[in-house]
Amino acid sequence: MSTPPLGNWLPEQQCRLDDFRTSRCVDIHCHCLAGLDDGPATLEESLALCELLARDGITTVVASPHQLGRYDRLNSASVVREAVAELSAALASQQIPL
């Protein structure tokens, strides 16, 4: 997902960054893409999850949909890229800095 320019954080995000004396707080395993696995079913649910992540101080998320088991061959690279683009656009539209 696209990353907001430094300094355009929510107060909660800035507080976390200040507390840890860092420039980013990264969630490296998040099922935030709508309809791809056992994460959010809709884009609205994805946005709600991302809003909560940002309010918890997270600044960057690595979307990591399931690839194996019952999701084997369902979440191809093109499907994941499309979902990332859709969520990134919605985050920008809703001004959620994640």
N, C-alpha and C positions, 0 to 999 in steps of 0.2 A: 504494500500500500504506500501511497505517497506520504512523505514526511513533511509536516509543516516547517516553515523556517524557524530557526532557533529564536526563542523569545516570544513566540505566539502561543504560549501555553495557557491552559486554565490555571487558576490559582492553586488548585490541588496538585497539578502536575509540577508547577514551579516549586512548590513546597517540598515535594518528594525529591526533586533534583537538588535543591538547596541542602536538604537533610543529608543526602548521600554525596554531595559535592561532585556531581556528575552532570553531563549534558544530555543524557538519555536514560530512560528506564524502560527496558525491553521485556515483553512477554514473548518467549521463544517457542511457545507451543499453545496455539489458540484455535479452537474450532469456531471461527467467527463468520465463515462464509455460508450464506443462506442456501439451504436445501441440498448440501453436498454430503452431509453425514449426520451424526447424532447431535450436531450443534443446532443453531437457530434454523427454524423452518422457513422463515420469510426474511425479506430485506428489512422490514420494520423491526423484527427481533434482533437481527444483526446490528442495526443501528443502536438499539437499546443496550445491547451487550457492550458495544464499543463506547457508548456514552459512560457506562459504568466503569469500564477500564480506564478511561481518561479521568474520571472523577476520583479513581483510586490512585492516580498519579502515573499511570503507564503512559509513555509517549510514543512507543513503537511496538507494533504487533507483527509477529510472524504467523501468517495464516497457515495452518497445517491440517488440512482435511485428511481423513483416513484414506489409505490407498490399498489396503489389503483386506482379506476376509470378505465380508459381504459387500464391500465397496470395490473389490478387485475389478479393474478395467472400467469402472464407472467414472472415476474422477481423473480423466486424462488431463494432460498439461493444458490443452486448449480450453477445457471446461473450467479448470482452476483459474487460468488467466482471465477468462471472461468474468468469472465471479469476483475476482480481485478488482478488475476494472469497474464493475458495477458498484461494488462497495466503496471503492475509493472515490468515485464520483458522488455517491450519496453522502459520504463523510464530508467532502468539500462543500456540497450543497447545504448540509445541515450545520456547517462550521464546527464540526467535531475534530479537534486537533489530534489526530492519531495517524 
